[in-house]
Structures are given as structure tokens and as C-alpha cells.
Amino acid sequence: MPTHPIPWAGSLAMVSAFLLALSLKSDFSVGCRRLWFWGGLFAVMAVLASQSRGAYAIVFWWLGVCAHHLFLRRSALANPKGHARRSNIFVSAIVLFMALLVFGQTTVFERASQSLHDAAQEISVSQQSTAQGSNSSVGARIYMWQQSLSAIAESPWIGHGHDGRRQLLEDWAVAANSQEIQRLGHVHNEYLHQWLDHGLWGLSSQLLYLLGLVLLAWQLHRNNLGMAALAVGGMAFVHMTSSLTNVNFAHNYYTASLSLFVSLSLCLSQLTPKRAV
């Protein structure tokens, strides 16, 4: 079992992004690609069931990638010879629609919906008073992010260090009378965390890591390695969005998952012929 559900959900989001790339862009058999597609979809459902809202952005990645994939193939579908393909897509669409209807009646959907509803309520309370809302999950984050910006302004270049950050958290917990903040060790935002601890140098290292993934995906795209480009792009998207609400690098299995799936993407790109993206 994972020691923390948030980075675990982030790791599952990487699994789903990787499987989506395999299903849409690889040259493996149709059967394997369908299996990977449904496997990736079930990984998305597991993310939603985890109630880790920071990883929910993977749903938008799936919607965007699938819509783009269909858009690129609109000419092939319009061709009279593409009748069989259109039939397959029509059947797949019906199956997917039915699956979504079934999913909508499950506890997975209920848990995800309730989680988003709770977040909206916590944000509403925090808008009235960030200190008053700081005893909730979202409210504590909003309060810490607000206080972090003020603390960063005091030492933007070199930061406050590990001990300084822990002391700031203790002070904020007392000031807001927040038990939620008192039990936390970081500000639940990778960008603010690095900036608060190490100044602009820490923030730069975080952004350069992300920039490296984006440039790698772009280079793979230019070399017509569509599967690897989409997979690495998915890793970059998951890392970028999940870092907004948690310090995932504090958990070794998140970093292991990120390294593993980027490496697998590059390895598989060498085993399959180049194809147009």
C-alpha cells in the first residue's frame, strides 16, 4: 500500500497517460492497443476514486488527446474506403458511452463528485477568511500559499531553508489556530516549496526539470516518434499539474514512476518504426 494517496494518484495518472500513448500512437496489434486503452481508462477511474483532486487534471489530458486524435483522422474517416474504420469507431463510441453511463452510477463517480463539491465549499469559506478556512484540506493550502508569497518576498533569492520553512509553518498554524497546518511539513505546492526553501535557484531547478520534459517531447515529435512524444508529454502534463497542489518529490515512488515511464517511453520508441505524429 502507498504511504500517501496524493503521489500515488499522480503515479496512476502517469500510468494512464503512458497507456493512452501506447493505445493511440504505437504500432502494436489492434488487440493490444484496445487493451491498453481500457487499462488507461481504468487507471483514470482509480485516480478519481482516490479523491486526490490534484491528479484529476488527467481527465482533461485524456479528453484533449482523444479529441485531437479524432480531428487528425477526420479525412481518413470521410474517405469511402474508411467505412469499416467508421463502423469500428461508431461501435467503440457506443461502448464508451455505455461505460460512462455505468460509471456514473458507481461509487467512483460519487466519490469524485463529492470530493469536488467539498473543495468548492472549502474554497467558499476561505474566500470569506483564509484563517477561518485553514482547518480544511483546500483551505489550509490556500492559507499556506498566501503566507508563502509573503515569506518569499522577504527572501526571494536564497529562501528560508528547511528549518526556516518548518518554523514558518508552525507560526502559521498558531496564527490561524489550524490543526490541519500544524500536522503538515510542506506547503503543498512544489513551486512555492522550492522557492520558499531555496529561493529563485530552487524554483529555477523545478521549472528547468519541467522544461526538459517538454523539450524532450518536442524533439521526439520532430523525429516522428509519436508514441514516445505523447507519452513524455503526458508525463510533463501530470508533473506540471500535480505539482500545483502537492510536493510529490518528497515521495520516492512518485519520482520512481516518473523516471520509469519516461525511460519506458524512450525504450519503446527504439523498438517500433518511426511514424508520423
C-alpha positions in Angstrom: 0.0 0.0 0.0 1.3 3.6 -0.7 2.3 5.7 2.2 0.5 8.7 0.8 -2.5 8.7 -1.6 -1.7 12.0 -3.4 1.6 11.0 -5.1 0.1 7.5 -5.6 -2.7 9.1 -7.6 -0.1 11.1 -9.5 1.7 7.9 -10.3 -1.5 6.3 -11.5 -2.1 9.4 -13.7 1.3 8.7 -15.3 0.3 5.1 -15.9 -2.9 6.2 -17.7 -1.0 8.8 -19.8 1.5 6.2 -20.8 -1.1 3.6 -21.8 -3.0 6.2 -23.7 0.1 7.0 -25.8 0.6 3.2 -26.4 -3.0 2.7 -27.5 -3.2 5.7 -29.9 0.3 6.0 -31.3 2.1 2.7 -31.2 2.4 0.1 -34.0 1.4 -2.9 -31.9 -1.6 -5.1 -32.7 -5.1 -3.6 -32.5 -6.0 -6.0 -29.7 -3.1 -4.8 -27.6 -3.9 -1.2 -28.3 -7.5 -1.7 -27.2 -6.4 -3.4 -24.1 -4.0 -0.6 -23.2 -6.7 2.0 -23.9 -9.2 0.4 -21.5 -6.4 -0.2 -19.0 -5.5 3.5 -19.1 -9.2 4.4 -18.7 -9.4 2.2 -15.6 -6.3 4.0 -14.3 -8.1 7.3 -14.7 -11.1 5.9 -12.7 -8.7 4.8 -10.0 -7.4 8.4 -9.8 -10.9 9.7 -9.5 -11.7 7.1 -6.8 -8.6 8.2 -4.8 -10.2 11.6 -4.2 -6.8 13.2 -4.8 -8.1 16.3 -6.6 -4.6 17.4 -7.7 -4.4 14.5 -10.1 -7.9 15.0 -11.6 -6.3 17.0 -14.4 -5.5 13.8 -16.2 -9.2 13.7 -17.3 -8.6 16.9 -19.3 -5.4 15.3 -20.8 -7.4 12.3 -22.0 -10.2 14.5 -23.4 -7.8 16.8 -25.3 -5.6 14.0 -26.7 -8.6 11.9 -27.8 -10.3 14.9 -29.4 -7.0 15.8 -31.2 -6.6 12.2 -32.4 -10.0 12.1 -33.9 -9.5 15.5 -35.5 -6.3 14.4 -37.2 -8.2 11.3 -38.7 -11.2 13.2 -39.9 -10.0 12.9 -43.6 -9.5 9.2 -43.3 -12.9 8.8 -41.9 -14.5 10.8 -44.7 -12.9 8.5 -47.3 -15.4 5.9 -48.7 -12.7 3.2 -48.0 -12.9 4.2 -44.4 -16.3 2.6 -43.9 -15.0 -0.2 -41.8 -13.0 2.2 -39.7 -16.0 4.4 -39.2 -18.1 1.4 -38.1 -15.4 0.4 -35.6 -15.3 3.9 -34.2 -19.1 4.1 -34.0 -19.2 0.8 -32.1 -16.4 2.0 -29.8 -18.2 5.2 -29.2 -21.3 3.4 -28.2 -19.4 1.1 -25.9 -17.6 4.0 -24.3 -20.9 5.9 -23.8 -22.4 2.9 -22.1 -19.3 2.5 -20.0 -19.6 6.2 -18.9 -23.3 5.7 -18.0 -22.4 2.7 -15.9 -19.5 4.6 -14.4 -21.9 7.5 -13.5 -23.9 5.1 -11.2 -20.9 3.8 -9.3 -19.3 4.9 -6.1 -16.2 6.1 -8.1 -18.3 8.9 -9.7 -20.0 9.7 -6.4 -16.7 9.9 -4.6 -15.1 12.2 -7.2 -18.2 14.4 -7.4 -18.4 14.7 -3.6 -14.7 15.5 -3.5 -15.1 18.4 -5.9 -18.2 19.6 -4.1 -16.3 19.6 -0.8 -13.4 21.5 -2.4 -15.9 24.1 -3.7 -17.3 24.6 -0.2 -13.8 24.9 1.4 -12.9 27.5 -1.2 -16.0 29.4 -0.4 -15.2 29.5 3.3 -11.6 30.6 2.6 -12.8 33.5 0.4 -14.5 34.9 3.5 -11.5 34.3 5.7 -8.3 32.3 4.8 -7.6 31.8 8.5 -11.1 30.6 9.2 -10.9 28.1 6.3 -7.4 26.8 7.2 -8.7 23.7 9.1 -9.8 22.1 5.8 -7.7 20.4 3.2 -8.2 23.1 0.5 -8.4 25.9 3.0 -5.1 25.0 4.6 -3.4 25.1 1.1 -4.9 28.5 0.3 -3.8 29.9 3.6 -0.2 28.5 3.3 0.1 29.6 -0.3 -0.9 33.1 0.6 1.5 33.2 3.5 4.3 31.7 1.4 4.1 34.5 -1.1 4.7 37.0 1.8 7.5 34.9 3.2 9.1 34.5 -0.3 9.1 38.3 -0.7 11.2 38.6 2.4 14.0 36.4 0.9 13.4 35.7 -2.8 16.9 34.9 -3.8 18.1 32.3 -1.2 14.9 31.3 0.5 14.5 30.4 4.2 15.9 26.8 4.1 14.4 23.6 5.5 14.4 24.7 9.2 13.1 28.2 8.3 10.2 26.7 6.4 9.3 24.4 9.2 9.3 27.3 11.6 7.1 29.3 9.3 4.6 26.5 9.2 4.5 26.3 12.9 4.0 30.1 13.2 1.2 30.0 10.6 -0.6 27.1 12.4 -0.6 29.1 15.6 -1.7 32.3 13.9 -4.6 30.6 12.2 -5.3 28.2 15.0 -5.1 25.5 12.4 -4.7 21.8 13.4 -4.5 21.0 9.7 -1.4 23.1 9.1 0.2 22.0 12.3 0.5 18.4 11.0 1.9 19.4 7.6 5.6 19.5 6.7 5.4 21.5 3.5 3.1 24.0 1.7 1.6 21.5 -0.7 2.9 23.3 -3.8 6.1 22.1 -5.4 6.9 25.5 -7.0 6.3 27.5 -3.8 8.0 24.9 -1.7 11.2 25.1 -3.7 11.1 28.9 -3.9 10.4 29.1 -0.1 13.3 26.7 0.8 15.9 27.6 -1.8 14.9 30.9 -3.3 14.9 31.5 -7.1 17.5 28.9 -7.5 15.2 26.2 -6.2 12.3 27.5 -8.3 14.5 27.5 -11.4 15.6 23.9 -10.8 11.9 22.9 -10.6 11.0 24.8 -13.8 14.0 23.5 -15.7 13.1 19.9 -14.9 9.7 20.5 -16.4 11.1 22.4 -19.3 13.4 19.5 -20.0 10.5 17.1 -20.3 8.7 19.5 -22.7 11.7 19.9 -24.9 12.3 16.1 -24.9 8.6 15.6 -26.0 9.1 18.2 -28.7 12.3 16.6 -30.0 10.6 13.2 -30.1 7.7 14.8 -32.0 10.1 16.3 -34.6 11.7 12.9 -35.1 8.3 11.3 -35.8 8.4 9.3 -32.7 4.7 9.9 -31.9 4.2 7.3 -29.2 7.2 8.5 -27.1 6.4 12.2 -27.7 2.8 11.7 -26.5 3.9 9.6 -23.5 6.6 12.1 -22.4 4.2 15.0 -23.0 1.7 13.2 -20.7 4.4 12.8 -18.0 5.2 16.5 -18.3 1.5 17.4 -18.0 0.9 15.2 -15.0 4.0 16.5 -13.3 3.1 20.2 -14.0 -0.4 20.0 -12.8 0.1 17.6 -9.8 2.9 19.8 -8.5 0.4 22.7 -8.0 -1.2 21.0 -5.0 1.5 18.8 -3.5 5.2 18.3 -3.1 5.4 15.0 -4.9 9.2 14.9 -5.0 9.0 14.2 -1.3 7.8 10.7 -2.1 10.2 8.3 -3.7 7.6 6.2 -5.6 6.4 9.3 -7.4 9.9 10.1 -8.7 10.5 6.4 -9.4 7.3 6.3 -11.5 8.2 9.5 -13.4 11.7 8.1 -14.2 10.3 4.6 -15.1 7.7 5.8 -17.6 9.9 8.4 -19.3 12.6 5.6 -19.7 10.0 3.1 -21.0 8.7 5.7 -23.5 12.3 6.2 -24.8 13.0 2.5 -24.9 9.8 1.6 -26.7 10.4 4.3 -29.3 13.5 2.4 -30.4 11.6 -0.9 -30.8 9.0 0.5 -33.2 9.4 2.2 -36.6 9.0 5.9 -36.9 5.6 7.1 -37.9 4.0 10.4 -38.5 2.5 12.1 -35.4 
